[in-house]
Amino acid sequence: MTENLLPDPRVLCHLGEFFASGYFEEPDASPMRRWSRAVQRRFEHRTLARYDGELLYPSGPVQIKGENRIVGPSYSFTWSYSDSALAEQLSNPTEEERETLEALQREMRNLAEKLNVIKTVHTVGGRGYTHSIPNYGRVVREGLCEHMRRIDKNLDLARQREVALDSGLIGDVEKIDFYLGLQDVLAGIENWHARMLGFLSGVQTDDPVSEARRKRLVAAYEQVPFQPARDFFEALVAYNFVYYLDDCDNPGRVDLELFPYYERDLEAGRITRDEAVALIRCFWENADINNGWSTGIGGTTPTGEPAYNDLTVVCLEAAQKIRRPNLQLHVRRDMPQAVWDAALDTIATGCGLPALYNEEEFLRSLRQADLGIHEEDLGLYNGGGCTETMVHGCSNVGSLDAGINLPLILVHTLQEHLPTAETFDALVEAYKTDVAAVVREIVDDVSADQEMKARLRPQPMRSLLIDDCIEVGENTTTAALDTTGALSMWRDLRMLLTPSRR
């Protein structure tokens, strides 16, 4: 067998490795095109979950057993690779399967090695792990057809800017690849949506309540998520659909996005408060079963006004006795008593929710941090994952890529410099020099790591759903070096280690 053999997409598809099959369809294409095709094939072949009369669909676990076990989608790392799952498939393969699986193993290991840039011993848990908050509201208000229109428009503009390579100029190839990739992603979503609608239309339910829910879901999916939601139920169905597209990470600012639909339907008598609690509870249960992360409620609107409303209370009541999502109540001095009462009632059920955030202090600290967040976006902050600070609809935030273990550096300093240090001050200076050297090494490593991830690890789905990758034509893991965190760490350590001038 030649070492140049690539995995056969047809064989991978037969093995249920739909995600990997898409990636290897066009091995000479850009990573953006290849991983976008992987997303497309995943959704085209994705097994539809059962429907048992739930208020929302899809519901239940986002991961499908038996599918994409070797190379699977990962909202944090674009893909995950399992050598053990591959070894299981190699236990009794055909010759054709063996050749493809061995080629897949070789390719994925080589790819992993290219991305293994940070070699420092100063590591932290969850290195490189990313969380996201899609712009749910944009899908709810505009529909994915508007995303399609914007992609097509910008693809046309990119092609107009492209010039013939024989002229000696570089065309807009990267942006063209980006938009073509997003078209593949949307094609996969369209396929999944159409199959989902067909499945729900044909399901047989004997229970009258389940049947009424099924028909309501069918009617909603005939409108959303490709067209704008017209009422609260359609808005929540679209919201839930996007949540599953992003593999159930962070639900984000639910009450802020959905309140206008809720308020209008409540006033028109199209929904009751108890029905809203049940619907939000179903959404929370989807987050819970998938270990979903963070939801911020209450707090401040983009115009600076208090963001509390009756849907805030509904969100709190729906969270009683539940484990997830990480419900974060943004507390202002003017928070209504009804919200306090609902929060304390939910906490009293023993679930540990909601966490209470001092809104005024949090916003003040964000301003002082000088992060470049627009004033109108400050109120949209939302914890992501373990509560990393994000802005709803605009964020794909990574965990720390490396840390600084000061005691470990001190051990090195003592071993190398203590025997020859003439004074304690000289030893301290040696320690400062060692710390500075480690920081420089880590900053360089993190910069190189960010660049390699931008080249090899695009995140097509998040590039579709986060503002505003479509307009700028860049994927969420941009090629621009982002060493803000490392440089900030360097500034903090420099201040710590510099003697006071006072």
Beta strands, then each sheet from edge to edge (+ up, - down):
strand 1: 71-74
strand 2: 78-81
strand 3: 130-133
strand 4: 294-298
strand 5: 326-331
strand 6: 355-358
strand 7: 381-384
strand 8: 388-391
strand 9: 395-398
sheet 1: 1+ 2-
sheet 2: 3+ 9-
sheet 3: 4+ 5+ 6+
sheet 4: 7+ 8-
end
